[in-house]
Amino acid sequence: MDRRVLEEMKAPLIHLVRNCLDHGIEPPQRRQQRSKPQRGTITISISPKDSNTVELLITDDGNGIDTAK
């Protein structure tokens, strides 16, 4: 990837990872209650789609946003 493109992606990537932490990953105690490891996992993967395009996928193993709140 072009260094300029990576620099422009920095702020949005940080925002997405923070959202995983703030809204996705549960606190350790709640994770244990749900039979999950205490530590959550955030995965960032990048895959080429064609000569000019890549796909960036950010996932977490959390419970997600509580829509009732």
PDB file of N, CA, C, O and CB in Angstrom:
ATOM      1  N   MET A   1       0.837  -1.193   0.000  1.00  0.00           N
ATOM      2  CA  MET A   1       0.000   0.000   0.000  1.00  0.00           C
ATOM      3  C   MET A   1       0.875   1.248   0.000  1.00  0.00           C
ATOM      4  O   MET A   1       1.978   1.260   0.546  1.00  0.00           O
ATOM      5  CB  MET A   1      -0.949   0.003   1.218  1.00  0.00           C
ATOM      6  N   ASP A   2       0.373   2.253  -0.602  1.00  0.00           N
ATOM      7  CA  ASP A   2       1.054   3.527  -0.645  1.00  0.00           C
ATOM      8  C   ASP A   2       1.104   4.142   0.750  1.00  0.00           C
ATOM      9  O   ASP A   2       0.108   4.123   1.472  1.00  0.00           O
ATOM     10  CB  ASP A   2       0.363   4.474  -1.630  1.00  0.00           C
ATOM     11  N   ARG A   3       2.234   4.674   1.123  1.00  0.00           N
ATOM     12  CA  ARG A   3       2.409   5.265   2.452  1.00  0.00           C
ATOM     13  C   ARG A   3       1.412   6.405   2.697  1.00  0.00           C
ATOM     14  O   ARG A   3       0.917   6.554   3.814  1.00  0.00           O
ATOM     15  CB  ARG A   3       3.846   5.781   2.614  1.00  0.00           C
ATOM     16  N   ARG A   4       1.119   7.188   1.699  1.00  0.00           N
ATOM     17  CA  ARG A   4       0.170   8.289   1.839  1.00  0.00           C
ATOM     18  C   ARG A   4      -1.226   7.769   2.185  1.00  0.00           C
ATOM     19  O   ARG A   4      -1.915   8.326   3.039  1.00  0.00           O
ATOM     20  CB  ARG A   4       0.121   9.117   0.549  1.00  0.00           C
ATOM     21  N   VAL A   5      -1.623   6.702   1.514  1.00  0.00           N
ATOM     22  CA  VAL A   5      -2.927   6.096   1.788  1.00  0.00           C
ATOM     23  C   VAL A   5      -2.974   5.581   3.221  1.00  0.00           C
ATOM     24  O   VAL A   5      -3.967   5.778   3.921  1.00  0.00           O
ATOM     25  CB  VAL A   5      -3.219   4.950   0.795  1.00  0.00           C
ATOM     26  N   LEU A   6      -1.920   4.930   3.654  1.00  0.00           N
ATOM     27  CA  LEU A   6      -1.866   4.422   5.023  1.00  0.00           C
ATOM     28  C   LEU A   6      -1.970   5.559   6.039  1.00  0.00           C
ATOM     29  O   LEU A   6      -2.660   5.425   7.050  1.00  0.00           O
ATOM     30  CB  LEU A   6      -0.570   3.634   5.247  1.00  0.00           C
ATOM     31  N   GLU A   7      -1.296   6.663   5.778  1.00  0.00           N
ATOM     32  CA  GLU A   7      -1.368   7.816   6.689  1.00  0.00           C
ATOM     33  C   GLU A   7      -2.781   8.381   6.766  1.00  0.00           C
ATOM     34  O   GLU A   7      -3.233   8.779   7.840  1.00  0.00           O
ATOM     35  CB  GLU A   7      -0.397   8.912   6.239  1.00  0.00           C
ATOM     36  N   GLU A   8      -3.481   8.417   5.632  1.00  0.00           N
ATOM     37  CA  GLU A   8      -4.848   8.940   5.617  1.00  0.00           C
ATOM     38  C   GLU A   8      -5.820   7.993   6.315  1.00  0.00           C
ATOM     39  O   GLU A   8      -6.878   8.423   6.774  1.00  0.00           O
ATOM     40  CB  GLU A   8      -5.305   9.183   4.181  1.00  0.00           C
ATOM     41  N   MET A   9      -5.478   6.730   6.400  1.00  0.00           N
ATOM     42  CA  MET A   9      -6.336   5.744   7.053  1.00  0.00           C
ATOM     43  C   MET A   9      -6.119   5.673   8.562  1.00  0.00           C
ATOM     44  O   MET A   9      -6.906   5.048   9.273  1.00  0.00           O
ATOM     45  CB  MET A   9      -6.100   4.385   6.448  1.00  0.00           C
ATOM     46  N   LYS A  10      -5.087   6.292   9.038  1.00  0.00           N
ATOM     47  CA  LYS A  10      -4.703   6.175  10.451  1.00  0.00           C
ATOM     48  C   LYS A  10      -5.832   6.578  11.406  1.00  0.00           C
ATOM     49  O   LYS A  10      -6.196   5.795  12.284  1.00  0.00           O
ATOM     50  CB  LYS A  10      -3.478   7.034  10.724  1.00  0.00           C
ATOM     51  N   ALA A  11      -6.379   7.757  11.256  1.00  0.00           N
ATOM     52  CA  ALA A  11      -7.430   8.230  12.174  1.00  0.00           C
ATOM     53  C   ALA A  11      -8.686   7.365  12.110  1.00  0.00           C
ATOM     54  O   ALA A  11      -9.215   7.004  13.161  1.00  0.00           O
ATOM     55  CB  ALA A  11      -7.794   9.678  11.854  1.00  0.00           C
ATOM     56  N   PRO A  12      -9.193   7.012  10.910  1.00  0.00           N
ATOM     57  CA  PRO A  12     -10.368   6.136  10.881  1.00  0.00           C
ATOM     58  C   PRO A  12     -10.107   4.760  11.506  1.00  0.00           C
ATOM     59  O   PRO A  12     -10.990   4.206  12.161  1.00  0.00           O
ATOM     60  CB  PRO A  12     -10.833   5.958   9.452  1.00  0.00           C
ATOM     61  N   LEU A  13      -8.910   4.208  11.311  1.00  0.00           N
ATOM     62  CA  LEU A  13      -8.582   2.913  11.910  1.00  0.00           C
ATOM     63  C   LEU A  13      -8.560   2.988  13.432  1.00  0.00           C
ATOM     64  O   LEU A  13      -9.080   2.101  14.109  1.00  0.00           O
ATOM     65  CB  LEU A  13      -7.233   2.420  11.397  1.00  0.00           C
ATOM     66  N   ILE A  14      -7.966   4.036  13.960  1.00  0.00           N
ATOM     67  CA  ILE A  14      -7.938   4.216  15.411  1.00  0.00           C
ATOM     68  C   ILE A  14      -9.362   4.338  15.937  1.00  0.00           C
ATOM     69  O   ILE A  14      -9.686   3.771  16.980  1.00  0.00           O
ATOM     70  CB  ILE A  14      -7.105   5.465  15.799  1.00  0.00           C
ATOM     71  N   HIS A  15     -10.203   5.062  15.235  1.00  0.00           N
ATOM     72  CA  HIS A  15     -11.602   5.211  15.641  1.00  0.00           C
ATOM     73  C   HIS A  15     -12.317   3.851  15.677  1.00  0.00           C
ATOM     74  O   HIS A  15     -13.041   3.557  16.627  1.00  0.00           O
ATOM     75  CB  HIS A  15     -12.335   6.170  14.684  1.00  0.00           C
ATOM     76  N   LEU A  16     -12.116   3.038  14.658  1.00  0.00           N
ATOM     77  CA  LEU A  16     -12.763   1.726  14.608  1.00  0.00           C
ATOM     78  C   LEU A  16     -12.274   0.810  15.729  1.00  0.00           C
ATOM     79  O   LEU A  16     -13.075   0.100  16.336  1.00  0.00           O
ATOM     80  CB  LEU A  16     -12.511   1.067  13.255  1.00  0.00           C
ATOM     81  N   VAL A  17     -10.988   0.819  16.005  1.00  0.00           N
ATOM     82  CA  VAL A  17     -10.452  -0.016  17.090  1.00  0.00           C
ATOM     83  C   VAL A  17     -10.984   0.470  18.440  1.00  0.00           C
ATOM     84  O   VAL A  17     -11.325  -0.341  19.301  1.00  0.00           O
ATOM     85  CB  VAL A  17      -8.897   0.006  17.084  1.00  0.00           C
ATOM     86  N   ARG A  18     -11.054   1.772  18.624  1.00  0.00           N
ATOM     87  CA  ARG A  18     -11.630   2.299  19.878  1.00  0.00           C
ATOM     88  C   ARG A  18     -13.096   1.904  20.024  1.00  0.00           C
ATOM     89  O   ARG A  18     -13.547   1.606  21.130  1.00  0.00           O
ATOM     90  CB  ARG A  18     -11.499   3.836  19.929  1.00  0.00           C
ATOM     91  N   ASN A  19     -13.843   1.897  18.925  1.00  0.00           N
ATOM     92  CA  ASN A  19     -15.235   1.450  18.985  1.00  0.00           C
ATOM     93  C   ASN A  19     -15.318  -0.017  19.400  1.00  0.00           C
ATOM     94  O   ASN A  19     -16.205  -0.392  20.166  1.00  0.00           O
ATOM     95  CB  ASN A  19     -15.925   1.655  17.628  1.00  0.00           C
ATOM     96  N   CYS A  20     -14.409  -0.842  18.906  1.00  0.00           N
ATOM     97  CA  CYS A  20     -14.378  -2.245  19.329  1.00  0.00           C
ATOM     98  C   CYS A  20     -14.193  -2.326  20.841  1.00  0.00           C
ATOM     99  O   CYS A  20     -14.854  -3.119  21.511  1.00  0.00           O
ATOM    100  CB  CYS A  20     -13.245  -3.015  18.602  1.00  0.00           C
ATOM    101  N   LEU A  21     -13.306  -1.514  21.365  1.00  0.00           N
ATOM    102  CA  LEU A  21     -13.039  -1.532  22.808  1.00  0.00           C
ATOM    103  C   LEU A  21     -14.201  -0.953  23.608  1.00  0.00           C
ATOM    104  O   LEU A  21     -14.599  -1.515  24.629  1.00  0.00           O
ATOM    105  CB  LEU A  21     -11.762  -0.754  23.116  1.00  0.00           C
ATOM    106  N   ASP A  22     -14.737   0.156  23.152  1.00  0.00           N
ATOM    107  CA  ASP A  22     -15.783   0.852  23.911  1.00  0.00           C
ATOM    108  C   ASP A  22     -17.146   0.177  23.810  1.00  0.00           C
ATOM    109  O   ASP A  22     -17.898   0.164  24.785  1.00  0.00           O
ATOM    110  CB  ASP A  22     -15.898   2.277  23.433  1.00  0.00           C
ATOM    111  N   HIS A  23     -17.477  -0.383  22.652  1.00  0.00           N
ATOM    112  CA  HIS A  23     -18.827  -0.884  22.418  1.00  0.00           C
ATOM    113  C   HIS A  23     -18.897  -2.391  22.177  1.00  0.00           C
ATOM    114  O   HIS A  23     -19.979  -2.973  22.251  1.00  0.00           O
ATOM    115  CB  HIS A  23     -19.422  -0.173  21.251  1.00  0.00           C
ATOM    116  N   GLY A  24     -17.781  -3.022  21.894  1.00  0.00           N
ATOM    117  CA  GLY A  24     -17.820  -4.436  21.543  1.00  0.00           C
ATOM    118  C   GLY A  24     -17.325  -5.343  22.652  1.00  0.00           C
ATOM    119  O   GLY A  24     -18.051  -6.227  23.108  1.00  0.00           O
ATOM    120  N   ILE A  25     -16.108  -5.131  23.082  1.00  0.00           N
ATOM    121  CA  ILE A  25     -15.478  -6.002  24.067  1.00  0.00           C
ATOM    122  C   ILE A  25     -16.064  -5.724  25.451  1.00  0.00           C
ATOM    123  O   ILE A  25     -16.091  -4.582  25.910  1.00  0.00           O
ATOM    124  CB  ILE A  25     -13.943  -5.803  24.073  1.00  0.00           C
ATOM    125  N   GLU A  26     -16.528  -6.782  26.101  1.00  0.00           N
ATOM    126  CA  GLU A  26     -17.097  -6.653  27.433  1.00  0.00           C
ATOM    127  C   GLU A  26     -15.987  -6.585  28.487  1.00  0.00           C
ATOM    128  O   GLU A  26     -14.853  -6.978  28.216  1.00  0.00           O
ATOM    129  CB  GLU A  26     -18.046  -7.828  27.726  1.00  0.00           C
ATOM    130  N   PRO A  27     -16.308  -6.089  29.683  1.00  0.00           N
ATOM    131  CA  PRO A  27     -15.333  -6.125  30.777  1.00  0.00           C
ATOM    132  C   PRO A  27     -14.980  -7.592  31.116  1.00  0.00           C
ATOM    133  O   PRO A  27     -15.789  -8.489  30.880  1.00  0.00           O
ATOM    134  CB  PRO A  27     -15.897  -5.387  32.041  1.00  0.00           C
ATOM    135  N   PRO A  28     -13.777  -7.833  31.666  1.00  0.00           N
ATOM    136  CA  PRO A  28     -13.327  -9.204  31.943  1.00  0.00           C
ATOM    137  C   PRO A  28     -14.324 -10.036  32.752  1.00  0.00           C
ATOM    138  O   PRO A  28     -14.529 -11.214  32.456  1.00  0.00           O
ATOM    139  CB  PRO A  28     -12.021  -9.160  32.678  1.00  0.00           C
ATOM    140  N   GLN A  29     -14.936  -9.441  33.758  1.00  0.00           N
ATOM    141  CA  GLN A  29     -15.872 -10.179  34.603  1.00  0.00           C
ATOM    142  C   GLN A  29     -17.085 -10.669  33.799  1.00  0.00           C
ATOM    143  O   GLN A  29     -17.513 -11.813  33.951  1.00  0.00           O
ATOM    144  CB  GLN A  29     -16.335  -9.297  35.773  1.00  0.00           C
ATOM    145  N   ARG A  30     -17.621  -9.814  32.961  1.00  0.00           N
ATOM    146  CA  ARG A  30     -18.766 -10.191  32.134  1.00  0.00           C
ATOM    147  C   ARG A  30     -18.376 -11.247  31.106  1.00  0.00           C
ATOM    148  O   ARG A  30     -19.164 -12.141  30.798  1.00  0.00           O
ATOM    149  CB  ARG A  30     -19.344  -8.959  31.428  1.00  0.00           C
ATOM    150  N   ARG A  31     -17.156 -11.142  30.577  1.00  0.00           N
ATOM    151  CA  ARG A  31     -16.688 -12.142  29.611  1.00  0.00           C
ATOM    152  C   ARG A  31     -16.601 -13.508  30.268  1.00  0.00           C
ATOM    153  O   ARG A  31     -16.983 -14.512  29.667  1.00  0.00           O
ATOM    154  CB  ARG A  31     -15.316 -11.743  29.028  1.00  0.00           C
ATOM    155  N   GLN A  32     -16.105 -13.556  31.489  1.00  0.00           N
ATOM    156  CA  GLN A  32     -16.017 -14.836  32.205  1.00  0.00           C
ATOM    157  C   GLN A  32     -17.404 -15.424  32.436  1.00  0.00           C
ATOM    158  O   GLN A  32     -17.588 -16.635  32.317  1.00  0.00           O
ATOM    159  CB  GLN A  32     -15.291 -14.656  33.551  1.00  0.00           C
ATOM    160  N   GLN A  33     -18.371 -14.590  32.763  1.00  0.00           N
ATOM    161  CA  GLN A  33     -19.738 -15.070  32.973  1.00  0.00           C
ATOM    162  C   GLN A  33     -20.298 -15.703  31.706  1.00  0.00           C
ATOM    163  O   GLN A  33     -21.162 -16.577  31.774  1.00  0.00           O
ATOM    164  CB  GLN A  33     -20.644 -13.922  33.429  1.00  0.00           C
ATOM    165  N   ARG A  34     -19.814 -15.269  30.566  1.00  0.00           N
ATOM    166  CA  ARG A  34     -20.285 -15.794  29.274  1.00  0.00           C
ATOM    167  C   ARG A  34     -19.357 -16.866  28.720  1.00  0.00           C
ATOM    168  O   ARG A  34     -19.413 -17.201  27.537  1.00  0.00           O
ATOM    169  CB  ARG A  34     -20.418 -14.663  28.262  1.00  0.00           C
ATOM    170  N   SER A  35     -18.495 -17.404  29.598  1.00  0.00           N
ATOM    171  CA  SER A  35     -17.541 -18.476  29.232  1.00  0.00           C
ATOM    172  C   SER A  35     -16.591 -18.055  28.114  1.00  0.00           C
ATOM    173  O   SER A  35     -16.243 -18.853  27.243  1.00  0.00           O
ATOM    174  CB  SER A  35     -18.300 -19.731  28.801  1.00  0.00           C
ATOM    175  N   LYS A  36     -16.183 -16.798  28.154  1.00  0.00           N
ATOM    176  CA  LYS A  36     -15.198 -16.280  27.202  1.00  0.00           C
ATOM    177  C   LYS A  36     -13.892 -16.036  27.959  1.00  0.00           C
ATOM    178  O   LYS A  36     -13.908 -15.879  29.180  1.00  0.00           O
ATOM    179  CB  LYS A  36     -15.708 -14.960  26.507  1.00  0.00           C
ATOM    180  N   PRO A  37     -12.771 -16.003  27.252  1.00  0.00           N
ATOM    181  CA  PRO A  37     -11.510 -15.619  27.904  1.00  0.00           C
ATOM    182  C   PRO A  37     -11.628 -14.199  28.467  1.00  0.00           C
ATOM    183  O   PRO A  37     -12.379 -13.382  27.933  1.00  0.00           O
ATOM    184  CB  PRO A  37     -10.318 -15.710  26.899  1.00  0.00           C
ATOM    185  N   GLN A  38     -10.890 -13.902  29.545  1.00  0.00           N
ATOM    186  CA  GLN A  38     -10.944 -12.560  30.142  1.00  0.00           C
ATOM    187  C   GLN A  38     -10.551 -11.481  29.150  1.00  0.00           C
ATOM    188  O   GLN A  38     -11.131 -10.395  29.145  1.00  0.00           O
ATOM    189  CB  GLN A  38     -10.036 -12.487  31.358  1.00  0.00           C
ATOM    190  N   ARG A  39      -9.576 -11.775  28.316  1.00  0.00           N
ATOM    191  CA  ARG A  39      -9.099 -10.798  27.332  1.00  0.00           C
ATOM    192  C   ARG A  39      -9.863 -10.948  26.025  1.00  0.00           C
ATOM    193  O   ARG A  39     -10.029 -12.051  25.505  1.00  0.00           O
ATOM    194  CB  ARG A  39      -7.585 -10.963  27.087  1.00  0.00           C
ATOM    195  N   GLY A  40     -10.319  -9.826  25.510  1.00  0.00           N
ATOM    196  CA  GLY A  40     -10.989  -9.824  24.222  1.00  0.00           C
ATOM    197  C   GLY A  40      -9.978  -9.829  23.087  1.00  0.00           C
ATOM    198  O   GLY A  40      -8.793  -9.566  23.291  1.00  0.00           O
ATOM    199  N   THR A  41     -10.456 -10.129  21.904  1.00  0.00           N
ATOM    200  CA  THR A  41      -9.597 -10.170  20.725  1.00  0.00           C
ATOM    201  C   THR A  41     -10.159  -9.243  19.655  1.00  0.00           C
ATOM    202  O   THR A  41     -11.343  -9.295  19.324  1.00  0.00           O
ATOM    203  CB  THR A  41      -9.468 -11.616  20.184  1.00  0.00           C
ATOM    204  N   ILE A  42      -9.289  -8.400  19.125  1.00  0.00           N
ATOM    205  CA  ILE A  42      -9.608  -7.555  17.981  1.00  0.00           C
ATOM    206  C   ILE A  42      -8.707  -8.012  16.848  1.00  0.00           C
ATOM    207  O   ILE A  42      -7.490  -8.102  17.012  1.00  0.00           O
ATOM    208  CB  ILE A  42      -9.415  -6.017  18.301  1.00  0.00           C
ATOM    209  N   THR A  43      -9.303  -8.300  15.700  1.00  0.00           N
ATOM    210  CA  THR A  43      -8.541  -8.792  14.552  1.00  0.00           C
ATOM    211  C   THR A  43      -8.648  -7.784  13.410  1.00  0.00           C
ATOM    212  O   THR A  43      -9.736  -7.320  13.070  1.00  0.00           O
ATOM    213  CB  THR A  43      -9.053 -10.195  14.101  1.00  0.00           C
ATOM    214  N   ILE A  44      -7.504  -7.460  12.833  1.00  0.00           N
ATOM    215  CA  ILE A  44      -7.453  -6.573  11.670  1.00  0.00           C
ATOM    216  C   ILE A  44      -6.812  -7.365  10.539  1.00  0.00           C
ATOM    217  O   ILE A  44      -5.682  -7.838  10.661  1.00  0.00           O
ATOM    218  CB  ILE A  44      -6.649  -5.241  11.975  1.00  0.00           C
ATOM    219  N   SER A  45      -7.547  -7.503   9.434  1.00  0.00           N
ATOM    220  CA  SER A  45      -6.995  -8.230   8.289  1.00  0.00           C
ATOM    221  C   SER A  45      -7.160  -7.385   7.035  1.00  0.00           C
ATOM    222  O   SER A  45      -8.099  -6.600   6.901  1.00  0.00           O
ATOM    223  CB  SER A  45      -7.688  -9.614   8.116  1.00  0.00           C
ATOM    224  N   ILE A  46      -6.230  -7.572   6.136  1.00  0.00           N
ATOM    225  CA  ILE A  46      -6.269  -6.845   4.873  1.00  0.00           C
ATOM    226  C   ILE A  46      -6.040  -7.862   3.754  1.00  0.00           C
ATOM    227  O   ILE A  46      -5.132  -8.690   3.825  1.00  0.00           O
ATOM    228  CB  ILE A  46      -5.193  -5.687   4.835  1.00  0.00           C
ATOM    229  N   SER A  47      -6.880  -7.783   2.723  1.00  0.00           N
ATOM    230  CA  SER A  47      -6.804  -8.732   1.614  1.00  0.00           C
ATOM    231  C   SER A  47      -6.879  -7.979   0.297  1.00  0.00           C
ATOM    232  O   SER A  47      -7.714  -7.088   0.140  1.00  0.00           O
ATOM    233  CB  SER A  47      -7.937  -9.784   1.704  1.00  0.00           C
ATOM    234  N   PRO A  48      -6.019  -8.323  -0.648  1.00  0.00           N
ATOM    235  CA  PRO A  48      -6.113  -7.697  -1.967  1.00  0.00           C
ATOM    236  C   PRO A  48      -7.361  -8.180  -2.699  1.00  0.00           C
ATOM    237  O   PRO A  48      -7.686  -9.367  -2.671  1.00  0.00           O
ATOM    238  CB  PRO A  48      -4.854  -7.999  -2.803  1.00  0.00           C
ATOM    239  N   LYS A  49      -8.049  -7.259  -3.348  1.00  0.00           N
ATOM    240  CA  LYS A  49      -9.240  -7.605  -4.133  1.00  0.00           C
ATOM    241  C   LYS A  49      -8.934  -7.599  -5.622  1.00  0.00           C
ATOM    242  O   LYS A  49      -9.369  -8.494  -6.348  1.00  0.00           O
ATOM    243  CB  LYS A  49     -10.384  -6.632  -3.832  1.00  0.00           C
ATOM    244  N   ASP A  50      -8.207  -6.623  -6.075  1.00  0.00           N
ATOM    245  CA  ASP A  50      -7.717  -6.575  -7.452  1.00  0.00           C
ATOM    246  C   ASP A  50      -6.470  -5.708  -7.438  1.00  0.00           C
ATOM    247  O   ASP A  50      -5.933  -5.425  -6.367  1.00  0.00           O
ATOM    248  CB  ASP A  50      -8.811  -6.012  -8.455  1.00  0.00           C
ATOM    249  N   SER A  51      -6.005  -5.285  -8.585  1.00  0.00           N
ATOM    250  CA  SER A  51      -4.734  -4.549  -8.635  1.00  0.00           C
ATOM    251  C   SER A  51      -4.792  -3.185  -7.960  1.00  0.00           C
ATOM    252  O   SER A  51      -3.748  -2.643  -7.597  1.00  0.00           O
ATOM    253  CB  SER A  51      -4.310  -4.370 -10.064  1.00  0.00           C
ATOM    254  N   ASN A  52      -5.987  -2.610  -7.780  1.00  0.00           N
ATOM    255  CA  ASN A  52      -6.109  -1.280  -7.191  1.00  0.00           C
ATOM    256  C   ASN A  52      -6.922  -1.238  -5.908  1.00  0.00           C
ATOM    257  O   ASN A  52      -7.138  -0.157  -5.359  1.00  0.00           O
ATOM    258  CB  ASN A  52      -6.718  -0.359  -8.177  1.00  0.00           C
ATOM    259  N   THR A  53      -7.379  -2.384  -5.413  1.00  0.00           N
ATOM    260  CA  THR A  53      -8.313  -2.392  -4.299  1.00  0.00           C
ATOM    261  C   THR A  53      -7.920  -3.430  -3.257  1.00  0.00           C
ATOM    262  O   THR A  53      -7.473  -4.528  -3.589  1.00  0.00           O
ATOM    263  CB  THR A  53      -9.726  -2.658  -4.798  1.00  0.00           C
ATOM    264  N   VAL A  54      -8.094  -3.063  -2.001  1.00  0.00           N
ATOM    265  CA  VAL A  54      -7.918  -4.011  -0.909  1.00  0.00           C
ATOM    266  C   VAL A  54      -9.151  -3.955  -0.013  1.00  0.00           C
ATOM    267  O   VAL A  54      -9.884  -2.966  -0.009  1.00  0.00           O
ATOM    268  CB  VAL A  54      -6.620  -3.702  -0.097  1.00  0.00           C
ATOM    269  N   GLU A  55      -9.368  -5.018   0.739  1.00  0.00           N
ATOM    270  CA  GLU A  55     -10.453  -5.054   1.709  1.00  0.00           C
ATOM    271  C   GLU A  55      -9.838  -5.085   3.098  1.00  0.00           C
ATOM    272  O   GLU A  55      -8.965  -5.903   3.385  1.00  0.00           O
ATOM    273  CB  GLU A  55     -11.390  -6.283   1.478  1.00  0.00           C
ATOM    274  N   LEU A  56     -10.298  -4.196   3.944  1.00  0.00           N
ATOM    275  CA  LEU A  56      -9.834  -4.115   5.319  1.00  0.00           C
ATOM    276  C   LEU A  56     -10.985  -4.559   6.201  1.00  0.00           C
ATOM    277  O   LEU A  56     -12.083  -4.009   6.119  1.00  0.00           O
ATOM    278  CB  LEU A  56      -9.346  -2.668   5.688  1.00  0.00           C
ATOM    279  N   LEU A  57     -10.738  -5.562   7.055  1.00  0.00           N
ATOM    280  CA  LEU A  57     -11.775  -6.108   7.913  1.00  0.00           C
ATOM    281  C   LEU A  57     -11.313  -6.023   9.359  1.00  0.00           C
ATOM    282  O   LEU A  57     -10.243  -6.517   9.715  1.00  0.00           O
ATOM    283  CB  LEU A  57     -12.111  -7.569   7.522  1.00  0.00           C
ATOM    284  N   ILE A  58     -12.142  -5.384  10.192  1.00  0.00           N
ATOM    285  CA  ILE A  58     -11.846  -5.263  11.618  1.00  0.00           C
ATOM    286  C   ILE A  58     -12.976  -5.949  12.375  1.00  0.00           C
ATOM    287  O   ILE A  58     -14.142  -5.584  12.225  1.00  0.00           O
ATOM    288  CB  ILE A  58     -11.690  -3.755  12.057  1.00  0.00           C
ATOM    289  N   THR A  59     -12.628  -6.946  13.190  1.00  0.00           N
ATOM    290  CA  THR A  59     -13.626  -7.682  13.952  1.00  0.00           C
ATOM    291  C   THR A  59     -13.196  -7.773  15.412  1.00  0.00           C
ATOM    292  O   THR A  59     -12.017  -7.635  15.739  1.00  0.00           O
ATOM    293  CB  THR A  59     -13.839  -9.090  13.359  1.00  0.00           C
ATOM    294  N   ASP A  60     -14.179  -8.009  16.286  1.00  0.00           N
ATOM    295  CA  ASP A  60     -13.866  -8.279  17.689  1.00  0.00           C
ATOM    296  C   ASP A  60     -14.732  -9.440  18.157  1.00  0.00           C
ATOM    297  O   ASP A  60     -15.738  -9.766  17.527  1.00  0.00           O
ATOM    298  CB  ASP A  60     -14.096  -7.010  18.582  1.00  0.00           C
ATOM    299  N   ASP A  61     -14.342 -10.058  19.256  1.00  0.00           N
ATOM    300  CA  ASP A  61     -15.102 -11.203  19.774  1.00  0.00           C
ATOM    301  C   ASP A  61     -16.021 -10.787  20.919  1.00  0.00           C
ATOM    302  O   ASP A  61     -16.380 -11.598  21.773  1.00  0.00           O
ATOM    303  CB  ASP A  61     -14.148 -12.308  20.245  1.00  0.00           C
ATOM    304  N   GLY A  62     -16.388  -9.522  20.918  1.00  0.00           N
ATOM    305  CA  GLY A  62     -17.248  -8.996  21.969  1.00  0.00           C
ATOM    306  C   GLY A  62     -18.718  -9.213  21.677  1.00  0.00           C
ATOM    307  O   GLY A  62     -19.089  -9.820  20.672  1.00  0.00           O
ATOM    308  N   ASN A  63     -19.540  -8.709  22.566  1.00  0.00           N
ATOM    309  CA  ASN A  63     -20.973  -8.885  22.476  1.00  0.00           C
ATOM    310  C   ASN A  63     -21.613  -7.857  21.550  1.00  0.00           C
ATOM    311  O   ASN A  63     -22.758  -8.040  21.135  1.00  0.00           O
ATOM    312  CB  ASN A  63     -21.588  -8.801  23.848  1.00  0.00           C
ATOM    313  N   GLY A  64     -20.905  -6.784  21.220  1.00  0.00           N
ATOM    314  CA  GLY A  64     -21.461  -5.764  20.343  1.00  0.00           C
ATOM    315  C   GLY A  64     -22.165  -4.669  21.099  1.00  0.00           C
ATOM    316  O   GLY A  64     -22.156  -4.641  22.330  1.00  0.00           O
ATOM    317  N   ILE A  65     -22.771  -3.775  20.366  1.00  0.00           N
ATOM    318  CA  ILE A  65     -23.451  -2.624  20.940  1.00  0.00           C
ATOM    319  C   ILE A  65     -24.757  -3.063  21.593  1.00  0.00           C
ATOM    320  O   ILE A  65     -25.528  -3.822  21.007  1.00  0.00           O
ATOM    321  CB  ILE A  65     -23.715  -1.554  19.861  1.00  0.00           C
ATOM    322  N   ASP A  66     -24.998  -2.586  22.795  1.00  0.00           N
ATOM    323  CA  ASP A  66     -26.255  -2.865  23.483  1.00  0.00           C
ATOM    324  C   ASP A  66     -27.291  -1.888  22.970  1.00  0.00           C
ATOM    325  O   ASP A  66     -27.324  -0.733  23.394  1.00  0.00           O
ATOM    326  CB  ASP A  66     -26.101  -2.760  25.035  1.00  0.00           C
ATOM    327  N   THR A  67     -28.139  -2.342  22.060  1.00  0.00           N
ATOM    328  CA  THR A  67     -29.130  -1.450  21.447  1.00  0.00           C
ATOM    329  C   THR A  67     -30.208  -1.021  22.427  1.00  0.00           C
ATOM    330  O   THR A  67     -30.875  -0.011  22.204  1.00  0.00           O
ATOM    331  CB  THR A  67     -29.773  -2.126  20.255  1.00  0.00           C
ATOM    332  N   ALA A  68     -30.391  -1.770  23.508  1.00  0.00           N
ATOM    333  CA  ALA A  68     -31.384  -1.396  24.525  1.00  0.00           C
ATOM    334  C   ALA A  68     -30.961  -0.134  25.279  1.00  0.00           C
ATOM    335  O   ALA A  68     -31.805   0.617  25.768  1.00  0.00           O
ATOM    336  CB  ALA A  68     -31.595  -2.554  25.517  1.00  0.00           C
ATOM    337  N   LYS A  69     -29.651   0.092  25.370  1.00  0.00           N
ATOM    338  CA  LYS A  69     -29.150   1.303  26.034  1.00  0.00           C
ATOM    339  C   LYS A  69     -29.415   2.490  25.165  1.00  0.00           C
ATOM    340  O   LYS A  69     -29.073   3.614  25.533  1.00  0.00           O
ATOM    341  CB  LYS A  69     -27.651   1.198  26.350  1.00  0.00           C
TER     342      LYS A  69
END
